[in-house]
Amino acid sequence: MRGWILFDTYDEGLRKEQHEINRFVEDAKKQNVDLRVISPDQFELIVTKDDRETVIIDGEVVALPDFVIPRLGASTTYFTLAVIRHLEQLGVYTINNSQSIEAVKDKLFTQQILAAENIPAPDTMLAKYPVNVDLVEEKFGFPVIVKTLSGAQGTGVFLSSNKDKFRDLMSLINATNQDANIIIQKFVASSKGRDLRVFIIGGRAVAAMERRAADGNFKSNLSQGGTATKVKITPEIEWLATETARILGLEVAGIDLLFDGDHFQVCEANSAPGFKGIEECHDIRIPEEIYNYIRVRLGMFI
């Protein structure tokens, strides 16, 4: 079985994900998978009605792989999406597909999709300048969460504790980047500094962990210094995570759930989730699980 991983080792925001790439490479050798890690910048695309010799890497026409695993998540650019779409049209199995990656990259669009399916999630508002602070207070109250539309590993997420700090943050964003698209989200107090990450493979919730923030931080991301502990997957957790992945069309996903009293809300979905913490908490090898799932999908049984 031959596969490619799309990953940009030179992207500042993705350097922490190198661990996952190393794990994919490590398990590929054990699973008899011929794996190649390729940056989207190495591609040249030729759109033509002629056969399949339309993918060029480093100046050479290459044979197509059996599968592609994009690992850029929220940092996926238009060009990378074009590469993924091109490979899909040529019959290459991609996990996840371009449509799902593009949808979850946009956090507002993700919330719109989930809301249409009655999935519990925090109330969300697209900000426009000048921001109506009184409206934000009326609809969300304070504190309130402010997020950029695209971000990963806790970047681009802020907590404004009151109206004055919210105004200051809006003024700063407007002064430094007038084209920035941000969303305002209701703060779920019972989940401050903690959440659940559920890892999905092929419609199954294979493992879950609780993440807790360090030093009073409201962000629980492990990349922000948080810690992780193993969590038993309850029927509610399983249904909410797997249903979210299904609705968004994600075959491999990290679904982040917020604690909402005795229940949960969906915070975000990730198309290229990290899994270092999951593997450390559980006796599980995520790349091996993904390779086995791909074999089933492609009919390449061991």
Phi, psi and omega in degrees: 000128183250136180214160174240146167247125176271118185203135180256101182291347183262002179278119183306320184287350184248005184299326180293342180277359181300330178303315181295321178297317178300322180292320177300316181294317181300311182284336177299319179297321181286334184260010180058044177252124176278100189247139177229131177263123187229137173275141177305331181293346179279349185272147162234134182247136175238119179267117183210158178280350182280135171011220192243001183276063185234008178246120182241128179237125181053038175085002182236139173292133185238154174288145182284147178277174174283327183210161176227135175245103175287132182232043179249342174054233184294343180270009180294123181269173176300319181297318179297319176299322178296320177298313182297316179299319181298315179295322178298317181294335178274003175092010179278133179284121179246139182222097014265170181280166186297321182296318180290319179299315180295322182294313184281344174296327179266107186293328177291316179299321176302313180296323178296318179296315182292321179298322180296338180255012178060033175277129181295125181205157180298142174303139188224144181224136174278124182280143171225148184267140354285143182286133178279095185295323180296322178294318178300317179295320181293317187273331187239330187073179177234145005289165181220149179268135175240129183228147166285154184296331181228128180185162181212161176059030177085359179284148178072023178237128184228154175242118177258118188279338180207178185297319182296314179293326177296315178300318180297319180294317178298320179295320179295313180298316181295325182284328184267331181206089183294341180268002182294133175259123183230157175240152177247133188226143179297135180277124178266099190298324183291350180249014181300124177075011178205151174199180176246138170249121178249128182262126184248133173225116176057041178082004178249139171274100189275336181192157178215152176218151172264130178253135178236139182287157177257146172057039175074007179293146179276349178268128183262002183303138178296328179292344178260012178098008180287169178243160184230143175226151181293140180231138174284136181276113177276165177303322180294314179299314181298312183296314184296318181288314182290324179292321177297314179298319180296314181299322182274356178074026182265122176276323172241127186205154167248113181258123181261124181247140176263143174286124179233082186065237178270003183233196186220157170234152178277123178272303183208165172235141183238129182273344177225065188288144171289157181218016177299312180296319179299315181292327179288330181276330187239158173274078185210145176246101186299312180301320178298318178299319180292317178298319179297320179295318179298319179301318178297315181296327182267357181073022180257070183288144180290000000 
